C-alpha cells in the first residue's frame, strides 16, 4: 500500500483502511467498539497497548483477531510465575555438532506479540520486555539483535487485586502507549454473543469466521509513516504540554506523566485525526485519548486513593481546567 497525490486523499485512504480494520475486528469482538478503535490507533501510532479487565471479557480474543486482520507474524507468551526472561527473549544453546553456542530466538522475535496475563509473572520476567518495547531490539550475552518491523506488544492483565498477580514496574508501564480497560458488555450485546455461540461460533477456532486480512506489515509501516504529514499547530503542542505538566503538579498526584506521555499523546492525536480523514490535529483528538495515554502514568497520593479518586478522575479534571486552544483548519 502506498500513498500518493494530494495529502487530503492520503488521510481519506487512511480513514478508509482504519474503518475496514475496525469493522472486521468488531465482527468477532462485540460490544467493545472503543477498545477496538483505541487499540488500532495505538498500533498505527507505533505504540504498545496494555489491556486490563477481569477474565472472560475477550482480551485475548481481541489480539488473536487482530493477528488475522493485520497480516502480521504473531506469537503468544502465557506469563506465569515460573516464566524466565530467557523464555521471552531466547538464549544461547550449545550445539554439539558445531561445537559452539547458537542463539535460539524466543517468541519476542515476531511482529505482533501477545503478552497474556503479563502481571502473573514477577518483575524480573516482565522487565525482559523493556528493551524490546523501547529500542525494538534484544540484547543477550553482549549481542544486540533487532526485532522484525513493525513490532508491537499487546499485553493483557487482570486487575491488581486479583489473586496471584504482581504490579508492573513503573518503567514498564511507561513504555505502554495506552492502557485500556475492558468492561462487561451490555445485556443486549451479551444476548447476541449467546446467539452466535448457539449457532456454532467457537472463539477457539477463529478460522471459521473467515476473517479478511485487511492490511499487511508493509501497509502498517506506510500508515505509520503517513502520520508524520498530519499537521500539528503550536497551539496543540502547548495544549499537550500543559495537560501533562498539570499531571505533575495536581494536588492528588504523587508522580505525574513523563515526557514519554507527551510524545505518546502527540502520536495518538495524529493517528486519531487521520482515522477521521483529517490532515490536521484538533483539540478533540487530544481529549479523546488523554485518559488512555495518561491513566497508567499517574501515581496518586495514598490519601486520594483512600477517598476513592481514580487516575481517570484526575485526567478529566485536568482536561476541564486546561484552556482549549483555537486552531485553524
Phi, psi and omega in degrees: 000133179226155179247125179217157179095209185292138179303327178298322177294326177300311181297324178295318177297318178300312180301316182296317178296319180298316180294324176296316178300316183295313182296319182293321178292321182287350172298330182260312184266100184271143173075011180234048186300317182293318179298317179298311182297315182291325177296316179296320178298316180298317180297314182289337176277357177087025184240178179253157186232135172249122182247122183246141177176160178292160181301147173092010183259003175094019181297310180292323179300323178301312184292320178296323177295317179298326179297333178281314189277340182271344178068033181248154173297139189229133173225154181232136174241122175270108183284131180223164181300334182261008179291135181258154178305322180293338176290342179265309188272335189094179181189177181276132178236135183288127178259110184293325180295318182268352180056044178201165176277135180238134181281129175249121184294140174273178183294348179292341179278078179208188177257311175251114181251123173264112174263091189278130182051054187300331183274014172266357176254151179290168186302325181302318180283320178301323183291347179294346179267352188301308181295320181299317183287329183269312188254000180054042180206164178229129178250123175225133179050040175083000180248128179260127182239126180290151177268159177298155176245143352287152176237128176210145182253131168242114182253143174247149175210151172273157179306146185305330182291347182294150182293136175077029179241157179240142175290142178286140177300148181302322181298326179282319177303320183294339180277349174276127179296319182224149167241121183247148180245125178265127180249167179296142179289161175296151182303324179296318180292321180296327176295320177297320176303314181296321179297318179297319178296318180296332181270003172114359180293130178238111181304331180287346181237072183295338180299336179290343178281346181051053179294141179273137172279112186276319181227176175239175177300321179294322179294322177297318177299319179294320179294321176297317181296326180299328185298336179294341180271355178286122187288137177231112180286160178301327179299323178291319178298318176298320181298314181295312183294327179290321177300312182291321179299320179293335177291344180265347184242356182298142185298333183266000186252129176277318179221126182266188184287148177275172174304335176297332175293319177297315180297318180295321180294323176295316183297314183286331176297319177296315180295322179295318178299313181295326180294341176257010174081019180258153178259011182213155181266139175241163181305326180298332176296321179289313183297323184296330188244358181303316179301316182294328182278330189256338190299326182269358179259002183249129174249122185274154170296146179304324180298321179294321179294321179298325180283357179084016178280135179252165177299323178297323177299318181294315181298318178299319179295319178297318180296329177287329185277325185284131181292132181279126182284157172267124181239151179269141179288000000 
